Amino acid sequence: MSFFIAGTGSALPGTVVTNDDLAKFLDTSDEWIYARTGIRRRRVLTDERLDDLAIRSARIALEDAGVSGGEVDLILCATMRGDTFTPSLACTIAEAIGSTAPAFDLNAACVGVLYCMEVADSFIASGKAETVLIVSAEAMSKLLDWTDRASCVLFGDGSGAMVVKKGEGRLAGVLSTKPDSRVIRMPNIEGMNSPYNKIAQEPLAMHMDGGEVYKFAVNAMGRCIEQVCARAGLAPADIDWYLPHQANIRIIDASLKKFRIDKSKVLTNIADYGNMSATSVMVLLDEFAKKGTFRKGEKLLFVAFGGGLTSGALIVRWAR
Ligand code: UT7
C-alpha cells in the first residue's frame, strides 16, 4: 500500500521582480536571461516571513484534501533553510495547524519534495502513518550573492504543499546522489563567533559552476526518467504529464529530448517564478491541478536535480 495525492496548495511572495528590474543594478538584460534560461520574472520575499508562506500553503493543501491539522500523522518540510534552525519549519507549521504529529525538515536541495514523498511512502508502507503533509519552502533570495549575475538571476522564493494519503497512487520512485561539494556550494555563517572556532569563514552565498551543473542536470534527469519508468514497467511515452524541476528551460528540453515526448505533456512555469529549489515542482503541481489539467488515472512523472548533488524521479497516478 502506498499513497495518492489528496490535496495541493501554494503561497508566493507578493513582490514580483522582472529581468528588467535586475538590469537596473546588474550588468544583465531580459534578452540574456530569457534566452539562456526561459525566466522572465520571479517572486522575492520582502516584508513577509518564509514561515508565513509555508503555513499558508499547508493550510490550502489541507483544505483542498478535506483534512484537519489533527488528522495529519507526519509533517515533512523540504527546505534548505527556514527562518529559524529550531523550531524546524515543520514544527512551526505543526504549531500553526494544531498538530502534534512528528514533524521534521529535510534538506535535499531542489530534490527535497521527491525525497519527502519517498519518506512519506516508507511511513505509510510500514503502517506508521496514513496521512502525511509535505511542505516545501525556500527563501533563495536570502542565500544568494546579489553581485553574481551568473547565479542570482536564476532563483525565486516560494512555498508549496501537498497532502498524501494511504492508497494506490505512487507507482515507482528513484532517488540518488552524486556527492560533490564544489559544483554547487552554499556555506552558512552561523556560530562563527565561537571563541574556540579555528576554521576560516567561507563567504556566504551560493557558489555555482553553471556549466558543470548544466551537464549534471541533463544527465541525471534523463537517467532518473529511464530508471523510474523501468521500475514502473512503463515507457517514457506512457507518461501523461512531466513535472520537471524548473531550473532552466534549456535543461528541461535537453534532458527530455532523447525520449521524443510530445512537448505539450511537459509542464513548465519557469518564466513566472524562476528556480524556487524544492518548491518548484510543488508550485507546478498545484498550478496545473487547480487548472484541472490532470484526469483521474493519468500518470504524472516528477523529476528533479539539485545541490548535493541530488537527483530523483517519481511516478504517481492522479487519483482525484
Ligand atoms: O540548483 C542549482 C541550479 N542551477 C542551475 O540550474 C544552473 C545550471 N546552469 C545554467 O543554467 C547555465 O549554465 C547558466 C544559465 C548559469 C549560464 O548559461 P550559459 O549558456 O552556460 O552561459 P555561460 O556561463 O557560458 O556564460 C556566457 C556569458 C559569459 O560571458 P563571456 O565570458 O562569454 O564574456 C558570462 O559572463 O554570459 C555571461 N553572463 C551573463 N551575461 C548577462 C553570465 N550571467 C549573465 C547574466 N547576464 N545574468
Boltz pocket constraint, residues with backbone or C-beta under 6 A from the ligand:
constraints:
  - pocket:
      binder: B
      contacts: [[A, 27], [A, 28], [A, 29], [A, 32], [A, 33], [A, 36], [A, 37], [A, 110], [A, 149], [A, 150], [A, 151], [A, 153], [A, 154], [A, 184], [A, 208], [A, 209], [A, 210], [A, 211], [A, 213], [A, 214], [A, 217], [A, 247], [A, 248], [A, 275], [A, 305], [A, 306], [A, 307]]
      max_distance: 6.0
